[in-house]
Amino acid sequence: MPSATTSSAIVVFESRPCHGPELQRQFAHSEIVIRECRSVDDLFQSIEEYASSVLVIDPDSGLVKVIEWLGSFATKQSRHIPIIVIGGSTDLRELEWILREAGVTAFLPDHISGVDLARLCRCQLGLVRGSGK
């Protein structure tokens, strides 16, 4: 099991594997752990297991549950966790500001390449490490 004081993770919530496996390829030679979750119930524990985390969410995996989870997460979190939402078939443009108010750091309504997603995650992990939180 990884050490919570030294490890960094990208936690991916999606109902079907897509971004998780791609991020595993992008970070194959890295110490960053890619943790896939299929249930919002697993997210908080998965994030808290690591010293720094980034959360990648596919809202098509359960938009209502995701919004509810984000609301409860905002009251539970003890440190800043960047949250990236990647749109899919759901038209999320109308929900962007609701999601941002719920704590979403980056809102990507369209598909993103694995290389670009990995770059964004690296940037967000760098910001988390640099903040001292």
C-alpha positions in Angstrom: 0.0 0.0 0.0 1.3 3.5 -0.8 2.5 5.8 1.9 0.0 8.7 2.5 2.9 11.0 3.3 4.9 10.5 0.1 2.6 9.4 -2.7 0.7 11.4 -5.2 -2.4 10.0 -6.9 -4.8 10.8 -9.7 -8.2 9.4 -8.7 -10.4 8.8 -11.7 -14.2 8.4 -11.3 -15.9 6.9 -14.3 -18.4 4.1 -14.8 -16.4 2.5 -17.7 -12.6 2.5 -18.1 -11.5 5.3 -20.4 -9.4 8.0 -18.8 -8.1 5.8 -16.1 -6.3 3.3 -18.4 -5.0 6.2 -20.6 -3.6 8.0 -17.5 -2.0 4.7 -16.4 -0.2 4.6 -19.8 0.8 8.3 -19.5 2.2 7.8 -16.0 3.6 4.3 -16.5 7.2 5.4 -15.6 6.2 7.7 -12.8 5.6 7.3 -9.1 2.2 8.9 -9.4 -0.5 6.3 -8.7 -3.6 6.1 -10.9 -6.6 5.0 -8.8 -9.9 4.2 -10.6 -13.2 4.4 -8.8 -16.6 3.2 -10.1 -18.6 4.5 -7.2 -18.7 8.0 -5.6 -18.7 6.2 -2.3 -15.1 5.3 -2.8 -13.8 8.7 -3.8 -13.2 10.4 -0.4 -11.2 7.4 1.0 -9.2 7.1 -2.3 -8.3 10.8 -2.1 -7.3 10.8 1.6 -4.9 7.8 1.1 -2.3 10.1 -0.6 -0.3 13.1 0.3 -1.5 14.9 -2.8 -4.3 14.0 -5.2 -6.1 15.2 -8.2 -9.6 14.0 -8.9 -10.8 13.4 -12.5 -14.5 13.0 -12.9 -16.6 11.8 -15.8 -20.0 13.2 -14.9 -21.8 10.8 -17.3 -21.0 8.2 -14.6 -23.8 9.7 -12.5 -24.2 13.5 -12.7 -26.7 13.8 -9.8 -24.5 11.7 -7.5 -21.4 13.6 -8.6 -23.0 17.0 -7.7 -24.3 15.6 -4.4 -20.8 14.2 -3.6 -19.1 17.5 -4.5 -21.4 19.3 -2.1 -20.6 16.9 0.8 -16.9 16.8 -0.1 -16.6 20.6 0.2 -17.5 20.3 3.9 -15.3 17.3 4.6 -12.1 18.1 2.9 -9.1 19.1 5.0 -6.9 20.2 2.1 -7.3 21.5 -1.4 -7.9 18.8 -4.0 -8.0 19.9 -7.6 -11.0 18.5 -9.4 -11.1 18.1 -13.1 -14.5 17.4 -14.8 -14.4 16.0 -18.3 -17.7 16.1 -20.2 -19.0 13.4 -22.4 -22.4 12.8 -23.9 -24.1 15.1 -21.3 -24.4 18.7 -22.2 -22.6 20.2 -19.3 -22.1 23.7 -20.5 -25.2 24.8 -18.6 -23.9 23.2 -15.5 -20.4 24.6 -15.6 -20.9 27.3 -12.9 -22.8 25.0 -10.6 -19.9 22.5 -10.8 -17.3 25.3 -10.3 -19.2 26.6 -7.3 -19.1 23.0 -5.9 -15.3 23.0 -6.1 -14.4 22.0 -9.6 -11.0 23.4 -10.6 -11.0 22.6 -14.4 -14.1 22.1 -16.5 -13.6 20.4 -19.9 -16.9 20.0 -21.7 -15.3 18.2 -24.6 -13.0 15.2 -25.1 -9.4 15.7 -24.2 -6.4 13.7 -25.4 -4.5 11.5 -22.9 -1.4 13.6 -23.3 -3.3 16.8 -22.6 -5.1 15.3 -19.6 -1.8 14.0 -18.2 -0.3 17.5 -18.6 -3.2 19.1 -16.8 -3.0 16.5 -14.0 0.8 17.1 -13.6 0.2 20.9 -13.5 -2.5 20.5 -10.8 -0.3 18.1 -8.7 2.5 20.7 -8.9 0.1 23.3 -7.6 -1.0 21.1 -4.8 2.6 20.2 -3.8 3.6 23.8 -4.0 0.8 25.1 -1.8 1.9 23.2 1.3 -1.6 21.9 1.9 
